[in-house]
């Protein structure tokens, strides 16, 4: 069984991002970048399935600029066998990324495609669903457990009311939730070994994909800073503030 894992290069979750001076977008020029946390979980689960003898190969794929190769190296340090880098400097929307991944699926014919339920930069939560529709595969989102069966997969997925189990036929697309797997600590020796693994580079323009934006970003603003609370000396003072200052009574 072959598993394809899609990963994305995003601003590190621990970094506080700020908008550009003209508020046209987020300033990422000097920000620390990292693998999208949900994608890291997907890579970990794929590697665990291979280590358990349920998969033969794990292939990581990313779409992005030249520096995105670092994200692939990290995925291979976790345990991916090889990787594919679709090179582009364009900022692609989820639909365009799903089209790219669909092309890669045609080329690689994976039995299972794993990716994070969403990327923490745009929180779109759309790529996996669009990929399944374009590739014509079965789909399970927000997965917290994956079992491999003779017919395909049994996926336990998170819902607002608890969990739900669904049976999928191969090939399938599954998006990972937080509880799917705990990513392992990546060591320096594993990073060194990852540099020896192959990275296939594909130029985005060669795929013939329409990457025209469907959404226009109007602006980026910092969230409103919450004011500090204050102590009141009596109930009467609290009621007065709520009535006359906050005007909620």
N, C-alpha and C positions, 0 to 999 in steps of 0.2 A: 504494500500500500504506500502510495506517495502522498505526502502532505505538503501543501503550499501555504506559507504563512506570509501575509502582507503586513509590513511594518512602516511606520511613518516617523520622520524626524520632526520633533516639536521642541518648543521651549521647555526646559526642565521644569517639572512640577513644583520644585522648591524655589524657583525664581519668581520674584514679583515683577510682572511685566508692566510697561508703561507705553502710552500712545506716542506716536511721532509728534513733533511740534505742531504740525498742521492737522493733527487728529485724523489723518487719512487711513492709518493702519497702526498695528502694534510695532513698536521698535524692537527688532530682533538682531540688529547689527552686532551688538556686543553681548547679547544674552547667551547664557550657557544652553546648549542644545542637548537633547537626549532622545532615546526611543520613547514613543508613546507608551505610557504605563499599561494600558489595556492590550496593546500589541505585544509587549514583553510577556504578559501572562499567556497570550496565545502561543508564543514561541516556546515557553516553558512546557505547556501542555503537549505541544507537538513532539518535543524532545522526549518527554516522559512516555508518550505512546510508542515512540521508536525504541526507547530503552526497555519497555515492557514486551517487546517483540511483536507489537501490533502494527508497526509501520516499518518500511524499509529505508525510506529517505525523507528528509525534511529539507525543503527548499524555501529560503527567505526571498522576498521580493519587495522592492520599494520603488517609488516614483518621486523624483526630485532632483535637485542640483548635485553637483559633483561631491559636495560635502556629505551628502546622504549616505555615501559609502561607509561612513563611520557607524551609522545605524545598522547596516548590514553586518559589519564586523562584530558588533555587539551581539547581534542575533546568532552569528556563527560561534561566538565565544560561549554562548549559552548551550549550543549544541547543534545548530543547523549545519547540514552537510555542505551546502553550496548556496549561492545567492544570485539573484538577477537584479540589475540596476537599470531601470528605465530612466534615462538621463534627459532632464528638461529643467530650464530655469523659469518656466511659466508657473504661475500659481494656479493649480488646478482645483476645480470644484469636485465634490464627491461623484457626480455623474461621469466626468472625464476620467477620474481614477478608476471607477468601476469598469469603464470601457477598456482601459489599459489592462486591468486584471483579467477581464474576459478574454482578451487576446492572448495573455500569458497562459490562461487555462487551456485555450485551444492548442497551444504549443506544447505544454507540459502534461496535459491530461491527468491532473491530480484526482485522487479519490476523495480528498477532503481539503477544503480551503478554510483556514483559520485566520481570523483577524479580530482586533479589538472592537467592542461594541460601538466605540466612538473615539475620536481623537480629542485630546484635551485643549487643542487650540481653537477649534471651531465648534466642538460639541454637536456636530451635525447628526451623527448617528444614522447615516444614510448609505454608506458605501457597501456594506455587506448585503443589505436588502436589494440595492440596485444591481449588484454583481449577480446575485442568485437569479434575478429576473432576466438579465441579459444572457446569462449562461444557460438558463433553463434547468437549474438544479434545485434540489430541495434545500430548505433553509430552516435554521433554528437560531434565534437571537438570544442574547443575555444568558449564555450558557454557564452553569456552575458545575456541571459534571458531564463527561462524555464516555460512553461505553461503546466499544466496537463489537458488532455482532456479525454473523454470517451474511445477513441481508444488508447491513449498512451500519447505522449508528442509533443508539438510544441516548437522547440528550435531555438532561434535566435543566430547565431554564427558570430564571427568576421572574416572578410576576409580582404585581402590587399586592396580591392576596396570599402569596406563598411561593410555591414552586409548581411546575408543570412538566410532565415527561412526554416527549414526542419521539416517534420512530422515524428515521430518515433513510431513504435509499441512497446508494452511491450513484454519482458524486453528490457531495453536499457542501454547503457553505454554513459555517457556524461562527457566530460572533461571541467573544468571551466577556464574561462579567468578572467582577473582582474576586469572587470565591472559586473560580475555576481552578486556579493553581497559585502557589506561592513561589514567585521567581527565585531561583538560586542566586547565590552570591557569585559574581563573575571575578575570577582570579586573574592575576597577571599572566601565569602560564597559559590559561585558556585563551586570553587575548592574543598571546604570541602564536598559539596554534591557529587561531582564526585568520591570521594574516597569511597563512599558507593555503587556505581554502580558496577555491576558484570563485571569482565574481564575474559573471557575464554582463556586459554592458550593451544595452539596446538604446538607440536614439529614438526619442519620442516621435520625431517627425516621420520616421520610417513606418510607423504603425497606421498612418492615415486616419487618425482620430480627430473628430471635431471637438476642440477644447474651448469653444466660444463660451464665455461666462453667461450664465443665466440669472445670476444674482449680482446686484450692484451694492457694494459696501458704501454706505453714506457717511460713516464716521465712527470713531472709537473714542470713548470717554472713560475716565476713571470712575469707579463707583463712588457714590456720595459718602463722604466720611461721616460716620456716626458720632454724634456728640456724646461726651461723657455723661454719665448719670450724676445726680446730685442727691444729697441727703436732705430730707425734710424733717422738721421738728415735731409735726403733729398731723393728724388726719385732716384737720381744717385747712392746713397749708397745702396738702396734697390735692384736696378737692378744688381749692382755689386755682392751683396751677393747671389741673386738668380742664377746668372750666374756662378760665380766662386766657391762659398762655397756649396750651395745647389745643384748646377748643374741641375736645372730644366728648364733652358732657353737655 
